[in-house]
Amino acid sequence: MTAPPRGLGPRNGFGTAALVVAVGGLLICWSVVGGIACGVVAVIFGVLGRGRATRGEANNGAVATAGTALGALAIVASVAFAVIWWNAWRDSDGSEYLDCVVRSGTDQRALDGCRDSWLDNIQKEFGVTLQPPSPTSQEST
């Protein structure tokens, strides 16, 4: 391994950035798009950082490798969340809810009926108890 030219320190930016972006991607992988975007950026930065370490221009090859691996993990976790969100949307009849909202237009009573029907379906399908915010709590915010 050759040392960087005299007067220049190791160029560890890509490896460090890969690790930071990958951790961020893991934290937001539930959002799907954010996790995939951060994961891809982390993998690219990690590969570039690992290349620098291999050429002796950086001394944080392990950090770059960790950033690459965690970036790939963020992508995989985001894809898993995409499947989870898609199944939850399908199982809760989300498309029926959207159709109801479109048909209701600006009729507030019809919109409330759409919401109530969808919430009832979610409660039945997932076994959870949901309550829409009361009108008084919406007015105070």
C-alpha positions in Angstrom: 0.0 0.0 0.0 1.5 3.3 -1.0 1.2 6.4 1.0 -0.5 9.5 -0.4 1.8 12.2 -1.8 3.6 14.3 0.8 1.5 17.2 2.2 -1.8 15.5 1.3 -3.8 13.5 3.9 -5.8 10.5 3.1 -8.9 11.2 1.0 -11.5 9.5 3.1 -14.5 11.5 2.1 -16.3 8.9 -0.1 -16.0 6.1 2.5 -17.2 8.3 5.3 -20.0 9.7 3.2 -21.1 6.2 2.2 -21.4 5.2 5.9 -23.3 8.3 6.9 -25.7 8.2 3.9 -26.3 4.4 4.4 -27.2 4.9 8.1 -29.6 7.7 7.0 -31.1 5.3 4.4 -31.6 2.6 7.0 -33.4 5.2 9.3 -35.8 6.2 6.5 -36.2 2.9 4.7 -39.8 2.8 5.8 -40.4 5.6 3.4 -39.3 3.4 0.5 -38.1 6.2 -1.9 -35.8 7.7 0.7 -34.3 4.4 1.6 -33.7 3.4 -2.0 -32.2 6.8 -2.9 -29.9 6.9 0.1 -28.9 3.2 -0.4 -28.0 3.7 -4.0 -25.9 6.8 -3.2 -24.2 5.0 -0.3 -23.3 2.0 -2.5 -21.8 4.4 -5.2 -19.9 6.3 -2.6 -18.7 3.1 -0.9 -17.4 1.6 -4.1 -15.6 4.9 -4.9 -14.2 5.0 -1.4 -13.1 1.4 -1.5 -11.4 2.1 -4.9 -9.4 5.0 -3.2 -8.4 2.7 -0.4 -7.3 0.0 -2.7 -5.1 2.6 -4.6 -3.7 3.8 -1.3 -5.3 7.2 -1.6 -7.5 6.6 1.5 -7.1 4.7 4.7 -10.7 3.9 5.6 -11.4 0.9 3.3 -13.4 -0.8 6.1 -15.6 2.2 6.5 -16.2 2.3 2.8 -17.1 -1.4 2.8 -19.4 -0.9 5.7 -21.1 2.0 3.9 -21.5 -0.2 0.8 -23.0 -3.1 2.7 -25.3 -0.9 4.8 -26.4 0.9 1.6 -27.3 -2.4 0.0 -29.2 -3.3 3.2 -31.1 0.0 3.1 -32.2 -0.9 -0.5 -33.3 -4.3 0.5 -35.2 -3.0 3.5 -36.9 -0.4 1.4 -38.1 -3.0 -1.1 -39.4 -5.0 1.8 -41.3 -2.0 3.1 -42.7 -1.3 -0.4 -44.2 -4.8 -0.4 -45.5 -4.2 3.1 -47.1 -0.9 2.2 -48.6 -2.3 -1.0 -50.2 -5.2 0.8 -51.5 -3.0 3.5 -53.0 -0.6 0.9 -54.5 -3.6 -1.0 -55.9 -5.3 2.1 -57.4 -2.1 3.4 -59.2 -1.5 0.1 -57.3 1.8 -0.4 -58.3 2.0 -4.1 -61.9 1.8 -3.1 -61.4 4.6 -0.7 -59.8 6.8 -3.4 -62.7 6.0 -5.8 -65.2 7.0 -3.1 -63.3 10.3 -2.5 -63.3 11.1 -6.2 -67.0 10.4 -6.5 -67.7 12.5 -3.5 -66.2 15.6 -4.9 -66.6 18.4 -2.4 -69.6 16.9 -0.5 -68.3 16.8 3.1 -70.8 14.3 4.3 -69.9 11.9 1.5 -66.2 12.4 2.2 -66.8 11.7 5.9 -68.6 8.5 4.8 -65.7 7.4 2.7 -63.3 8.0 5.6 -65.5 6.2 8.1 -66.0 3.2 5.8 -62.3 3.0 5.1 -61.4 3.2 8.8 -64.0 0.5 9.6 -62.4 -1.7 7.0 -58.9 -1.1 8.4 -60.2 -2.0 11.9 -61.8 -5.2 10.6 -59.0 -6.3 8.4 -56.0 -5.5 10.7 -57.7 -5.9 14.1 -56.9 -2.5 15.3 -59.0 0.3 16.8 -58.9 3.6 15.0 -60.6 6.8 15.9 -60.7 9.8 13.5 -59.8 13.1 15.2 -62.7 14.8 16.8 -63.9 18.0 15.1 -63.0 20.0 18.1 -59.3 18.8 18.1 -59.1 19.7 14.4 -60.3 23.3 15.0 -57.8 23.9 17.8 -54.8 23.1 15.6 
